[in-house]
């Protein structure tokens, strides 16, 4: 545009200069944003690479997918906590289902190693034992445990007689003994947790057992990963160390004392004894299952739980601890009501 005299407006150069500066500033701003975004993406990629490198080292040392194991542990742990506190019968159903899954994968692992194991009677006897622990008295449970074992042994002998495949006598005897071991190792020990659950305040004692065992495993894992250098049982489980055992012991004592005092209302010394009992039970259970897997030549009982292995790989510490929980309940529960 021009003024009436035909001359261009005097502010036109200033407007063009301002527009040019604005365009330059906008371009510089966009360049800065792109550079910042590129740097941010570079830092993210670098952090991811560093994290994956560290995670790979941890996985290589422990033989587990740590992140997957933590995620599954949190989900299952949260569900168990909710059921114990608000839905005890739901925990009973969950425990029976998990126990039978453990029986199934143990039987399959034994079959893979060449043992003759009959899965159907194992599952049937396991279900009867678990249900008896939930609804019947203690003596009836013992009778049904012995009856279940006898039923499984007779089934195996009859199945071998029908097969007539010329199997050697020592192999047949081994099959019979292993068949009788399965219901005692899994359903019977697991049923003791349901016996505690059926008692007064039983859900709090079962929860305390689970928390203590998790504390032992977590303390041993963290301490062994950070400081482990002296193998505890190299012929059974090479990755377990005395440093890890010390970390598990410290965690067990701490949890036992605190949980016993503030939840179960036990004296501090009773809580300390409880922690040590669970430490011993969890350690024996862990090493015991490791010895079984080493004898079978397998790393895990199954691969149903990514980062954990099989169901029985997570029950190994809990099964003997259920016997410890029942003994502690019978011994210390009177202190909470006195």
Secondary structure by P-SEA (a helix, b strand, c coil): ccccccccccaaaaaaaaaaaaaaaaaaaaaaaaaaaaaaaaaaaaaaaaaaaaaaaaaaaaccaaaaaaaaaaaaaaaaaaaaaccaaaaaaaaaaaaaaaaaaaaaaaaaacccccaaaaaaaaaaaaaaaacccaaaaaaaaaaaaaaaaaaaaaaaaaacccccaaaaaaaaaaaaaaaaacaaaaaaaaaaaaccaaaaaaaaaaaaaaaaaaaaaaaaaccccccccccccccccaaaaaaaaaaaaaaaaaaaaccccccaaaaaaaaaaaaaaaaaaaaaaaaaaaaaccccccccccccccccccaaaaaaaaaaaaaaaacccccccc
